[in-house]
Amino acid sequence: MKQLAVYGTLAMEMGLSVGVATLVGYFLDGHFQTAPVLTLIGLGLGCMAGVFNFIKLWKMLKAKIGLNEPDGKNGA
């Protein structure tokens, strides 16, 4: 159950980062009449922020709840 919460948090962080940045770009496109340039820039920035947040949150959660990855040392 704990892992389900971890995956849900990671997915929500990624989705919100991409969605908010894309919406900001969309509204700026409407204001400056530059469609679809700022929407695409927002999408790209949102994806980069989402990946950055995903990695940061994954490392924090992995350390906090002790998710272990198999390594070659113990035969796993």
C-alpha positions in Angstrom: 0.0 0.0 0.0 2.9 2.3 0.8 4.3 1.9 -2.7 0.9 2.8 -4.3 1.0 6.1 -2.4 4.5 6.7 -3.6 3.6 6.1 -7.2 0.5 8.2 -6.9 2.5 11.1 -5.5 5.1 10.9 -8.3 2.4 10.8 -11.0 0.5 13.8 -9.5 3.7 15.8 -9.3 4.6 15.1 -12.9 1.1 15.8 -14.2 0.7 19.1 -12.2 4.1 20.4 -13.4 3.3 19.7 -17.1 -0.3 20.9 -16.8 0.3 24.1 -15.0 3.2 25.2 -17.2 1.2 24.4 -20.4 -1.8 26.3 -19.2 0.3 29.3 -18.3 1.8 29.2 -21.8 -1.7 28.9 -23.3 -3.0 31.9 -21.5 0.1 33.9 -22.4 -0.4 32.9 -26.0 -3.9 34.3 -25.9 -2.6 37.6 -24.3 0.3 38.1 -26.7 -1.3 36.5 -29.8 1.7 34.2 -30.3 -0.1 30.8 -30.5 1.2 28.1 -30.3 4.7 29.3 -29.4 4.3 30.0 -25.7 2.1 26.9 -25.2 4.9 24.7 -26.6 7.5 26.5 -24.5 5.4 26.0 -21.4 5.0 22.4 -22.3 8.7 21.9 -22.6 9.5 23.7 -19.4 6.7 21.8 -17.6 8.2 18.5 -18.8 11.7 19.5 -17.6 10.3 20.7 -14.3 8.3 17.5 -14.0 11.3 15.2 -14.6 13.4 17.3 -12.1 10.7 17.1 -9.5 10.2 13.4 -10.2 13.9 12.6 -9.6 14.1 14.8 -6.5 10.9 13.4 -5.0 11.9 9.8 -5.9 15.2 10.1 -4.1 13.6 11.6 -1.0 10.9 9.0 -0.8 13.4 6.2 -1.5 15.5 7.4 1.4 12.5 7.9 3.7 10.7 4.6 3.2 13.7 2.5 2.4 12.9 1.3 -1.1 15.9 -0.7 -2.2 17.1 -1.3 -5.7 18.8 -4.6 -6.5 22.5 -4.3 -7.0 25.1 -6.7 -8.2 26.7 -7.1 -4.8 24.2 -9.3 -3.0 23.1 -11.4 -5.9 19.7 -9.8 -6.3 
